[in-house]
Amino acid sequence: MFNDKSVLITGGTGSFGRAFVKKILDRYAPKRLIVYSRDEQKHYEMSRVFDAKAMRYFVGDVRDRDRLCRAMEGVDYCVHAAAMKHVPIAEYNPMECVKTNINGAQNVIDAALLTGVKRIIALSTDKAAVPINLYGATKLVSDKLFIGANNIKGARDCGFSAVRYGNVFGSKGSVAPLFKRLIANGAASLPITDERMTRFWITLDQGAEFVIKSFERMRGGEIFVPKIPSMKIVDLARAFAPNAKLDIVGVRPGEKLHETMISSDDSRNVYEFDDFFTIAPAIDFSKKADFSIAINGEKGKRVVEGFEYASDKNDRWLTSEELLALIAQL
């Protein structure tokens, strides 16, 4: 679907952006693949790895709507991955998080509408469901902005959706690289926030693949949630270093013991498919869309009212063998 098309990814020099760009170049022949990011050093480093003819490196900030408009000229597909993600840093710098995650999201929407982008998917997070920290709250607002954008597109041929998934194994914000670094430096113990803590986990490759599939499935207005396994943080630490001491350091500001991707209050709008869920918009702005059927024909069924998809209540857990296989990939 991306052959001879122009694709732009905001925050494209990050871990997800690099994985997504690799998949697009390996599988398709895009006309242009535009990486939009404010970090010029990361642009330089990425350009030395991905130097295909289609590549474009566009320095810019999502806080700058005019710059986004210039970058989106002639773009067909957009992935909005730029965000301020670190939970404690967002707690201590709240307005900066708002400027990037909320104002930036609206700028992406405005620029896409002004330039005629056809399909736009925003990356969400499990922390946007029943948020208790600022990062999650801003991403919830971002989700609402993207879903609501379908109500203001008028006669334009465009659609806005979101993808929500859990922690990305091996990304810069993940605990896995921290454990690996500590062990490499000879640490005899690993820091654990709380022995009860659980998280959803997905690999970079799986996350990028899910976004591509979501473009194939989207009508506009959905939040797509993949079915992914959970893991106990203590199990991850023991997989890295079975004999290491575990230091309980306490939950950080804004952190949860367990993460939720679909709350029980959302259940009345949720459809279950073979390997994912769809959260349909609470407001039916389309009047015609049947969100139990994806655009590519996949069929789902409505979940029971009160259904909740949380990391501690998951029916899929990573085994020790699977954990070791993931660690080997780092």
Long-range contacts (C-beta under 8 A, 24 or more apart in sequence): 1-28, 1-215, 1-216, 2-27, 2-28, 2-30, 2-77, 3-28, 3-29, 3-30, 4-29, 4-30, 4-31, 5-30, 5-31, 5-76, 5-77, 6-30, 6-31, 6-32, 6-33, 6-34, 6-74, 6-75, 6-76, 6-77, 7-32, 7-33, 7-34, 7-75, 7-76, 7-77, 7-78, 7-79, 8-34, 8-36, 8-58, 8-71, 8-72, 8-75, 8-77, 8-78, 8-79, 8-117, 9-34, 9-35, 9-36, 9-78, 9-79, 9-80, 9-81, 10-36, 10-37, 10-62, 10-68, 10-78, 10-79, 10-80, 10-81, 10-82, 10-104, 10-108, 11-36, 11-37, 11-62, 11-80, 11-81, 11-82, 11-83, 12-36, 12-37, 12-46, 12-81, 13-37, 13-39, 13-42, 13-43, 13-45, 13-46, 14-42, 14-81, 14-82, 14-172, 15-168, 15-170, 15-171, 15-172, 15-204, 16-81, 16-123, 16-168, 16-171, 16-204, 16-207, 16-208, 17-46, 17-81, 18-46, 18-49, 18-50, 18-204, 19-204, 19-205, 19-207, 19-208, 20-79, 20-81, 20-208, 20-211, 20-212, 21-46, 21-50, 21-55, 22-50, 22-208, 23-205, 23-208, 23-209, 23-212, 24-212, 25-50, 25-52, 25-54, 29-54, 30-54, 32-56, 32-74, 32-75, 34-58, 34-71, 34-75, 36-60, 36-62, 36-68, 36-71, 36-82, 37-82, 61-104, 62-100, 62-104, 62-105, 62-107, 62-108, 63-99, 63-100, 63-103, 63-104, 63-107, 64-107, 65-107, 65-110, 65-111, 68-107, 68-108, 68-110, 68-111, 69-111, 69-114, 69-115, 71-111, 72-111, 72-112, 72-114, 72-115, 72-117, 73-115, 74-115, 75-112, 75-115, 75-117, 76-117, 76-118, 76-119, 77-117, 77-118, 77-119, 77-120, 77-215, 78-108, 78-112, 78-117, 78-119, 78-120, 78-121, 79-120, 79-121, 79-122, 79-123, 79-211, 80-105, 80-108, 80-120, 80-121, 80-122, 80-123, 80-146, 81-123, 83-123, 83-139, 83-142, 84-135, 84-138, 85-125, 85-135, 85-173, 86-135, 86-173, 87-127, 87-133, 87-134, 87-135, 87-252, 87-253, 87-254, 87-255, 88-252, 88-253, 88-254, 90-133, 90-134, 90-135, 90-138, 90-254, 91-133, 91-134, 91-253, 91-254, 92-253, 94-134, 97-134, 97-135, 97-138, 98-134, 98-138, 101-135, 101-138, 101-139, 101-141, 101-142, 102-138, 102-141, 102-142, 102-145, 105-141, 105-142, 105-145, 105-146, 106-145, 109-145, 109-146, 109-149, 109-160, 112-149, 112-158, 112-160, 113-149, 113-152, 113-153, 113-156, 113-158, 116-156, 116-158, 117-158, 118-157, 118-158, 118-159, 119-158, 119-159, 119-161, 119-215, 119-218, 119-220, 120-146, 120-149, 120-158, 120-159, 120-160, 120-161, 121-160, 121-161, 121-162, 121-163, 121-211, 121-214, 121-215, 121-218, 122-146, 122-160, 122-161, 122-162, 122-163, 123-162, 123-163, 123-211, 124-162, 124-163, 124-164, 124-165, 124-223, 125-164, 125-165, 125-166, 126-164, 126-165, 126-166, 126-167, 126-200, 126-259, 126-260, 126-261, 126-311, 127-256, 127-259, 128-164, 129-164, 129-259, 129-260, 129-261, 129-262, 129-263, 129-266, 130-260, 130-263, 132-254, 132-256, 133-253, 133-254, 133-255, 133-256, 134-254, 135-254, 136-254, 143-223, 147-221, 147-222, 147-223, 147-281, 148-283, 150-220, 150-221, 150-281, 150-285, 150-286, 151-283, 151-285, 158-220, 159-218, 159-219, 159-220, 159-221, 160-220, 160-221, 161-214, 161-218, 161-219, 161-220, 161-221, 161-222, 161-223, 161-224, 162-222, 162-223, 162-224, 163-210, 163-211, 163-214, 163-223, 163-224, 163-225, 163-226, 164-223, 164-224, 164-225, 164-261, 164-279, 165-200, 165-202, 165-207, 165-210, 165-225, 165-226, 165-228, 165-261, 166-199, 166-200, 166-201, 166-202, 166-228, 166-259, 166-261, 166-311, 167-199, 167-200, 167-201, 167-202, 167-259, 168-201, 168-202, 168-203, 168-204, 168-207, 169-201, 169-202, 169-203, 169-204, 169-326, 170-203, 170-204, 170-326, 170-329, 170-330, 171-204, 175-233, 175-236, 176-236, 176-240, 176-326, 176-327, 176-330, 177-330, 179-236, 179-237, 179-240, 179-241, 180-240, 180-327, 180-330, 183-240, 183-241, 183-244, 187-244, 188-244, 188-245, 189-244, 189-245, 189-246, 189-247, 190-237, 190-240, 190-241, 190-244, 190-245, 190-246, 190-247, 191-247, 191-249, 192-233, 192-234, 192-237, 192-246, 192-247, 192-248, 192-249, 193-233, 193-248, 193-249, 193-250, 193-251, 193-252, 193-255, 194-233, 194-248, 194-250, 194-251, 194-257, 195-233, 195-234, 195-246, 195-248, 196-257, 197-232, 197-233, 197-234, 197-251, 197-257, 197-258, 198-230, 198-231, 198-232, 198-233, 198-257, 198-258, 198-259, 198-311, 198-312, 198-314, 199-230, 199-231, 199-233, 199-258, 199-259, 199-311, 200-228, 200-229, 200-230, 200-259, 200-261, 200-311, 200-314, 201-228, 201-229, 201-230, 201-231, 201-318, 201-326, 202-226, 202-228, 203-326, 203-329, 210-276, 216-294, 216-295, 216-296, 217-294, 217-295, 217-296, 217-298, 218-294, 218-295, 219-286, 219-289, 219-291, 219-294, 219-295, 220-286, 220-289, 221-280, 221-281, 221-285, 221-286, 221-289, 221-291, 222-278, 222-279, 222-280, 222-281, 222-291, 223-278, 223-279, 224-276, 224-277, 224-278, 225-261, 225-262, 225-276, 225-277, 225-278, 225-279, 225-309, 226-275, 226-276, 227-275, 227-276, 227-277, 227-316, 228-316, 229-314, 229-316, 229-317, 229-318, 229-322, 230-311, 230-312, 230-314, 230-316, 230-317, 230-318, 231-317, 231-318, 231-323, 235-318, 235-320, 235-323, 236-323, 239-320, 239-323, 239-324, 239-327, 240-327, 257-312, 258-310, 258-311, 258-312, 259-310, 259-311, 260-308, 260-309, 260-310, 260-311, 261-309, 261-310, 262-307, 262-308, 262-309, 263-308, 264-306, 264-307, 264-308, 267-303, 267-304, 267-305, 267-306, 267-307, 267-308, 268-305, 270-302, 270-303, 270-307, 271-300, 271-301, 271-302, 271-303, 272-300, 272-301, 272-302, 272-303, 273-298, 273-299, 273-300, 274-298, 277-303, 277-309
